[in-house]
Amino acid sequence: MVCVLLLVLGLSQATVVCGYAQSLPPLRSVSNTAFGYGERLQYDVGYKFITAGTAVFSIGNSPVQKAGRPCYNIRFEVNSLSSLDFLYKVRDRYRTYVDVDGIFPWAFQQSIREGGFSKDFTAVFDHVSKTAKTTEGTFSIPQYVHDIVSAFYYVRSVDLRSYKAGQILYLQNYFDRATHDLAVKVHGRQQVKVDAGTFNCIVVEPVIKSGSLFTYEGKLLLWLSDDDRRIPVKVSTKIAIGSIDAKLTSYSGLRGPLSSLVSK
């Protein structure tokens, strides 16, 4: 669900952050070879043998300026199949603008349309003053806090091949007017077959925290390609009667080869 090799802005470099001009102090740099401009990942979403919809992660072909810094324009879209819209229509849209050099978000947009439910939300993150200006008000945040989509891409930037089963990557996620701790636990390695091919994968689990975006019964598992790209090959949401799975069907615009691909 590419980035960036790094530039740190000096104290003398002026820019505009969240609408006001100031000198921007140095911000972090994160080495990333996992993803880049133009990447597109497509999935079928379904239950058991029934395909109910599609999902797409995509990164714009060129940088977008936010706070005077180049950002990845990242989108995540989920759609139910038109043939099933009469049962439960889904048109969910997420967009995050992720700093190319530091892999943290400057802005986040969310539009949820699920059945008769709808919700729109926006947030602008100021990592200098450590505030988030949202449609629900202005809130204090820790520096480099993530929205749910940027957190996913940050995890991809981390070389998980050095992690052993049981090790945990810690993040912080902003949602519902507060910052929540998010722990990503590495479970180990597994080979997975999907429409896009057979891949060697690293299995990780975002550990659910009460009150966060991930509050539901069950757990979420991600199978990331065990190579430099770390693309999500499969996503599984465990529920009482089985699981809802998203499986990779196609990919394009990758930053480099997929050495984890066993066969197509």
C-alpha positions, 0 to 999 in steps of 0.5 A, a space after each residue: 500500500 517511491 519514496 525518497 532519499 532525503 533532504 534536511 531543511 536548514 534553520 535559515 530556509 523560510 517556508 509556510 506551514 499551515 498557513 503562516 510563514 516561519 523559519 522551518 527547523 530541520 526535520 527528520 530524514 528517513 531512507 526509503 527505497 520501498 515506493 515512489 511516484 507512479 506506484 499503483 496496487 490493485 486488489 480484489 476484496 471479498 469473503 471466502 470465494 465471493 468478490 465484493 469489491 476492489 481497492 486501489 493504493 496509488 501514488 501520484 506521478 509527481 510531487 505535490 508541495 505542502 508546507 513548502 516541501 515535496 510530498 507524495 500524493 497518496 490515495 486509497 480507494 475502496 469500491 463495492 462492485 456495481 452489481 452489488 451496490 443494491 445490497 451495500 454500496 461502498 465508495 470510500 476515499 482517502 488521501 494523504 500527503 506524505 513528506 518525501 524526505 521524512 515519510 510523515 503526513 502534512 495533510 489527510 482527507 477522508 470521505 466515507 460512503 458506506 450504505 446510508 452512512 457518510 463521513 467527511 474528515 480533513 486534517 492539516 498536520 503542523 509538525 513544527 508547532 505540533 498541532 493538527 487543524 481538523 474539521 473537528 477542531 485544533 488538537 495537540 499532536 506529537 511530532 511525526 504522528 501518522 494518519 492511517 494511510 501514511 502509517 502504512 507507507 511508513 511501515 513499508 519504508 522500514 527494513 522489516 527483514 531484520 526483524 524477528 518473529 515477535 518484534 514490534 515496530 511502534 508508531 503513533 496514529 492520529 484519529 478521532 480527536 486524539 493520538 493513539 499508540 500503534 504497535 506493528 507486530 512481526 509474526 514471521 514469514 509465509 508464502 502466499 498465492 494471489 492473482 498477481 503471483 506467488 510471493 514470499 512474505 513477511 506477516 505483520 499485525 497492527 496491534 489493536 488499541 482501544 479507542 483507535 481506528 482499529 477498534 473491532 472484534 478480531 484482528 488485522 493481518 498484512 502480508 508484505 512482500 519479503 523484499 525491498 518493495 514491501 508491497 502488501 500482497 494480502 490483507 485479512 480482517 479476521 471476523 467471527 465467521 471467517 475473514 474479509 480478505 484483500 488480495 493483490 491482483 495487479 501492480 505497476 510503477 514499482 520503484 524496483 524489482 520484486 525479488 520475493 515473487 516466486 512465480 506469476 
